[in-house]
């Protein structure tokens, strides 16, 4: 018998919505993994499981959740290692600004990086980070990474690569 679930996790969901669906334990496991990776980055899943005492299944679920949230990055293909992802965004108020609106409009349907957006808008990187910080505070950003380079997109919007 195949188990079906009425809801699919999406990037547009809030933290509280995810808690109700995946359960509190996955979020607790995720926090344990982040603490382990902060103490010693660049660990494989089996090393993380050994250090944290989590089963491989629970570890895999929490790692997927952390990658979806943009809190960690994965590097390599065989023997993939994980590390905390520092997105470099400042704590900003959850309010719109002209810069945040410009960055939001730019990210609709695409992914992009801070250096590229700074060049595109003619801004310095600090100004781009502040605009992204506002979007992050409003829970509108999805953050992934290529190695340690944060890639930004809007939650819940289909994206294409920036050209």
Phi, psi and omega per residue, in radians:
X1 nan 2.278 -3.114
X2 -1.556 2.298 3.104
X3 -1.528 2.277 3.070
X4 -2.077 2.601 -3.134
X5 -2.019 2.423 -3.069
X6 -1.278 -0.249 -3.052
X7 -2.294 2.471 3.041
X8 -1.928 2.367 3.099
X9 -1.172 2.334 3.091
X10 -2.282 2.838 3.108
X11 -1.169 -0.301 -3.096
X12 -1.439 -0.133 -3.101
X13 -1.333 2.606 3.066
X14 -1.420 2.923 3.120
X15 -1.019 -0.741 -3.127
X16 -1.115 -0.701 3.115
X17 -1.123 -0.726 3.111
X18 -1.107 -0.698 3.126
X19 -1.012 -0.761 -3.125
X20 -1.132 -0.578 -3.065
X21 -1.513 -0.950 -3.064
X22 -1.447 -0.301 3.135
X23 1.627 2.677 -3.081
X24 -1.140 -0.571 -3.046
X25 -1.096 -0.691 3.115
X26 -1.070 -0.633 3.135
X27 -1.254 -0.644 3.068
X28 -1.138 -0.774 3.107
X29 -1.049 -0.705 3.135
X30 -1.070 -0.746 3.127
X31 -1.134 -0.651 3.099
X32 -1.121 -0.725 -3.137
X33 -1.167 -0.730 3.116
X34 -1.067 -0.721 3.113
X35 -1.083 -0.726 3.129
X36 -1.157 -0.702 -3.138
X37 -1.271 -0.506 3.076
X38 -1.192 -0.703 3.121
X39 -1.194 -0.698 3.141
X40 -2.566 1.706 3.140
X41 -1.252 3.071 3.085
X42 1.027 0.979 3.063
X43 -1.969 2.612 3.050
X44 -1.418 2.957 -3.140
X45 -1.081 -0.700 -3.140
X46 -1.165 -0.641 3.072
X47 -1.140 -0.734 3.122
X48 -1.090 -0.767 3.138
X49 -1.071 -0.745 3.140
X50 -1.116 -0.789 -3.095
X51 -1.193 -0.692 -3.062
X52 -1.547 -0.326 -3.086
X53 1.430 0.169 3.114
X54 -1.451 2.664 3.019
X55 -1.246 2.825 3.141
X56 -1.076 -0.656 3.119
X57 -1.118 -0.811 3.116
X58 -1.158 -0.651 3.121
X59 -1.135 -0.789 3.139
X60 -1.080 -0.747 3.138
X61 -1.106 -0.760 -3.129
X62 -1.199 -0.659 3.102
X63 -1.118 -0.704 3.093
X64 -1.114 -0.734 3.110
X65 -1.081 -0.763 3.138
X66 -1.142 -0.675 3.091
X67 -1.166 -0.694 3.106
X68 -1.090 -0.628 -3.135
X69 -1.426 -0.140 -3.127
X70 1.289 0.454 -3.114
X71 -1.646 -0.332 3.106
X72 -2.379 2.845 3.032
X73 -2.138 2.646 3.084
X74 -1.953 2.428 -3.127
X75 -2.268 2.497 3.110
X76 1.492 2.940 3.117
X77 -1.966 -1.067 3.023
X78 -1.496 2.302 -3.090
X79 1.183 0.707 -3.097
X80 -0.936 2.362 3.113
X81 -1.986 2.729 -3.085
X82 -2.134 2.580 3.109
X83 -2.591 2.687 3.065
X84 -1.088 2.494 3.135
X85 -1.793 2.087 3.071
X86 -1.668 1.801 -3.099
X87 -1.338 -0.227 3.047
X88 1.253 0.313 -3.122
X89 -1.564 2.336 3.115
X90 -1.319 2.745 3.026
X91 -1.231 2.092 -3.093
X92 -2.249 2.780 3.072
X93 -1.188 2.610 3.108
X94 -1.436 1.237 -3.111
X95 -2.541 2.616 -3.133
X96 -1.307 2.534 2.973
X97 -2.334 2.949 3.116
X98 -1.058 -0.699 3.127
X99 -1.150 -0.750 3.130
X100 -1.083 -0.700 3.104
X101 -1.121 -0.698 3.132
X102 -1.131 -0.768 3.129
X103 -1.176 -0.711 3.097
X104 -1.023 -0.838 3.137
X105 -1.071 -0.677 3.130
X106 -1.158 -0.677 -3.073
X107 -1.397 -0.148 3.132
X108 -1.075 2.000 3.095
X109 1.406 0.191 -3.141
X110 -2.575 2.902 3.004
X111 -1.941 2.703 3.131
X112 -2.822 2.941 -3.122
X113 -2.000 2.846 3.123
X114 -1.083 -0.831 -3.126
X115 -1.045 -0.702 -3.131
X116 -1.162 -0.777 -3.136
X117 -1.130 -0.640 3.110
X118 -1.060 -0.776 3.106
X119 -1.169 -0.697 -3.123
X120 -1.117 -0.794 -3.102
X121 -1.491 -0.251 -3.062
X122 1.303 0.457 -3.138
X123 -1.823 2.879 2.955
X124 -1.437 2.886 -3.074
X125 -1.130 -0.545 3.126
X126 -1.085 -0.735 -3.142
X127 -1.134 -0.698 3.089
X128 -1.130 -0.761 3.131
X129 -1.053 -0.694 3.125
X130 -1.130 -0.738 3.109
X131 -1.119 -0.775 3.096
X132 -1.132 -0.621 3.100
X133 -1.048 -0.676 3.089
X134 -1.144 -0.762 3.122
X135 -1.125 -0.677 3.115
X136 -1.127 -0.726 3.130
X137 -1.107 -0.510 3.113
X138 -1.550 0.111 3.131
X139 1.036 0.693 -3.136
X140 -1.795 -0.154 -3.067
X141 -1.772 2.529 2.925
X142 -1.990 2.228 -3.087
X143 -2.048 2.212 3.013
X144 -2.177 -2.986 -3.111
X145 -2.653 2.598 2.901
X146 -1.964 1.939 -2.925
X147 0.972 -2.028 3.141
X148 -1.908 0.210 3.130
X149 -1.561 1.972 3.128
X150 -1.165 2.382 3.088
X151 -2.032 2.219 -3.046
X152 -1.881 2.470 3.047
X153 -2.591 2.919 3.083
X154 -1.508 2.483 3.098
X155 -1.161 2.413 3.001
X156 1.272 0.199 3.118
X157 -2.082 2.267 3.082
X158 -1.046 2.394 -3.081
X159 -2.106 2.743 2.957
X160 -2.175 2.819 -3.141
X161 -1.179 2.507 3.078
X162 -1.164 2.440 -3.124
X163 -1.913 nan nan
